[in-house]
Amino acid sequence: MLLREADDRDGKIRQRRVGEKSVTVDVPLFLNYCVSTTPEGAIDFFKRDMLKGALSRQEVAFIPDQPIGAKEEKYKPYDERYHKRLQPFIENLKKAREHADDQGCIVCKQAIKLTEELKEECAAYVQTTFDRTWDNLTHRGLTHALLKACVIYVANGCKWEPAIENFIRFSFHYCLWSKLHVFGEKVREAETKLQYSKPGKPNLLLLIKSNVFTFDDVTAMRKNQGMDDSVKATKNMLNVWVSRSWIKRLPDGRFEKLEYKL
């Protein structure tokens, strides 16, 4: 039996069983799996699978420790009043076929546009930090953002509202922050065999201590950060920064910051 997840609907990501006695059966899967644990418990659970994809497929939320003596938050129960407010959205999901096209699809152009914007924002951020761990975690995060936006859109009667975009943006960035805050150090340790004390890398442009700088300044910064300080790697990063209009080349061979000035 094959349990297919939401981010692998066409079965192209994971390997299928192949063999003389292998039998693959695709079945609909309706599963909402929620687990509450401590950061230490979560790290222990994922410690053998930091890089294989299980972590990136999870939606993670993190509750920071409260100061000693702080008032504990109280949450209301899911009572009849709550279910009554939720019922119209459930009915919209049940009637989703009414909005589908001839192929049974509902296309939410706003959700697609929002996901493309988030993708571009992620690309812009990662090209200032060159943080591969953060970049890798965004890939399925973007898929989840698109799927959530589409579900909420349908549940709202196929009506897009600014509040949907606000929620998707918040949940996307909050999930990434939570993963890096709890798992970032362990993921990087597994990736590079080096330990980092921070959940994210700094903006590399801000580590260059002058607004006009040389090629050697960039090479020294990369070396100090434990990065590849070869001529090729340094040129590649500078070319990215120039193409993004964050810096410009000066006639004397130096570079000047256009963004992230000190």
N, C-alpha and C positions, 0 to 999 in steps of 0.2 A: 504494500500500500504506500502511496506517495502522498504526504501531506504538503500541499503547496501553499506557500505564504503569500501575503498580499503583494509583497515587493518582487515576486517571481511568478506572476500570473501566467506567463507563456512558457515557463519551464526552461528558459534559456540560460539561467545562471547556474543552477546546481546540476551536478552529474546525476544521470539516471542509472538505474541498475540495468546491467546488460549481462546476459548469460543464459545458458540452456535452461536453467530452472528458475530464472528470474521472472517475476510477474509484476507488472506495474499497473496500478489502478488509480486513476484520478478521481478524487471524491471532493464534493464541496466541503469546505471547512469553516465552521462558524465558531470561533474561539476568541474569548477575551480573557487573557491570562494576566493577572495582576499579582505582584508580589511586593510585600513591604518588608524591608530589612535594614540593617545598619550599613554604612559604607564599608566597614570591615567585612561584613557578611557577603556583600555584593562582590567585593574584590576576591574573596576566597572562592566564590561560586564560579567566577569567570577566569580565574588565574591560569587555567590550562587552555583557555581559548581566547586570548586577548587579540589575536590577529586573524582568526579564521572566519569572522563575520557574525558570530552570535551576538556580540555586544553591539555592533553597528545596526543590527536589526531590531534592537529593543528601543522602546520609548522610555526615557529615564527622567525622573523628577527627583529633586534633592531638597530636603528640608534642613536648613542650617541649624546648628545648635542655638538654643535660646539662652540668653544670659541667666545666671542663677537668680532666682527670685522673680523672673519675668512672669507676667500673667499668661496662663496657658489658654490657647485658642480653643473655643468650643464650636463644634460643627453640628448643624441641625441634621436630624435623621431624614432619610428618603421616605417621607410619609406620603399619604394620599394626595396632598396638595401638590407635592413635587411631581408625582406621576401624572397628575392631571395637566400640569403645565407642559410636561414632556410629550404627552400623547399626540398633539398635532404634528410634531416633527416625525414621530414614528409612523403616523398615517401617511405623511408625504413620502417616506421611504418605501412604504408598501405600494404606493401608487406610482412609483418611479417609471414604470413601463409606459405610462401615459405620455411622458416627455421624451421617450427614446425615439431614435430615428429608425429607418428600415432595418439597420443592422443591429438594433437593440442597444445602441450607444447613446449616452448623454454627454455632450461635449460642453465643458465649462471653459470658455475662452479666458475669463478673468483668472481662473485658477492656473491655467497654463501660463498666462502673462506674468502672474505673481511668481510662479516658480522660476521662470526665466530671469526675472529681476533678482531673486534671491541667489540664483546661480552666478549671475554677474557680480553681485556684491561679494559673494564668497571668493570668486576668482580675484577680485581686486584686493581683498584682505590677505589672501594667501600669498599674493605676489609682493606684499610688503614684508611678510614674516617668513616666507618659505617654510612654513610649518606643515610638513607632510602628514603628521598625525591628525591635525585638525582638518586638513583637506580630505583625507580618507574618510573621516567620520561624516563629512557633509554629503557624500554621495547618496547613501540610502536615506539620510535625513531629508534631502530634497524630494526623494520619491515619497516619503511619508507625508511631507508637507502637501504635495500635490494630491495625494489620496484623501487626506483629511479635508482639504479644501473642497474637493468634489463631493464628499459625503455630506458635509455641512451645507453645501450649495443645494443638493437634492433635498435634504431634510428641511431646508428653508423654502421649499416649494419652487426650486430652480430660480431663486432670486438672490442676486449677489448684493451684499451690503458692505460698507466700509468696516464694520465690526468683524466680519469674517477675515478680511485681510489682516486687521490688527491682531486677532487671535492667532492666526497661522504664523505671522512673523514672530510673535512672542514665543509660541510653543516651539518653533524651530530653533531659535537662538537659545532658549532656556534649556532645551534638551541637550544641545551641544555643550553648553556651559556646564551642565551637570555631569556629563560624561567626562569632560576634561578635568573637572574639579575632583572627581572621585577616582577616575581610572587613568587620567592623562600620564602620570608618572610611570605607572606600570606598563602602559601600552608602549611608551617610548623606550622603556627598559627592554621590552621584548623586541622592539624593532631595531634598536641600535646597540643594545647591551651596555648603554650608558644611562645613568640616572640623572634626571632633571628635578630640580626642587620646585619648579613652577608648573602650573597646569597649562600654560601657553607660552609661546615664544614672543619676544618683544618685536615691535616694528623695527626692522633693521635700519631703515633710514634714520630713525631717531637715535640709533646708537652711533651714528656718524656725527661727531661733535661740532661740525661747522656747516654752514649752508653752502659753502664752496669747498669742494674736496677733490682729492686726486684718486687715481686708480689704486695707488698703494694704500691709501686710507681705507678703501673698501676691502682690499685684500687682507689688511691687518685686522679689520673688524670681523671678517668671516673666520679668520684663524682663531681669534679670541673667542668666538662663539662655537668653536669645535666643528666648523663647517669646512667643506672642500675649498681650499684657498688657491686652487690652481688658476692659471690665466683664463682657461676656457670657462670654468664655472663662474668666475667673477665677471667675465664679459657677458655671459648669458644673463646674469642677474641685472647688470647695468642696461642691457638691451631691453629687458622687460620693463624696467623703470622708465626708460626713455619713451618706449611705445605707449606707456600709460600716462605720459606727460607729467610724471612726478619729478623728473629731473630733465636738464638739457645739457648737451655737450657744449663746452666753450671752445673758442678758436685755439686756445693755448693747450688743449688736451684735458683740462680739468672739467669738473661737472658742477652744476648749480642746482640746488633744490628748488622746485616750483611748488611742491607740497611738503607738508610735515617739516616746516622750517622751525629752527630753534630760536 
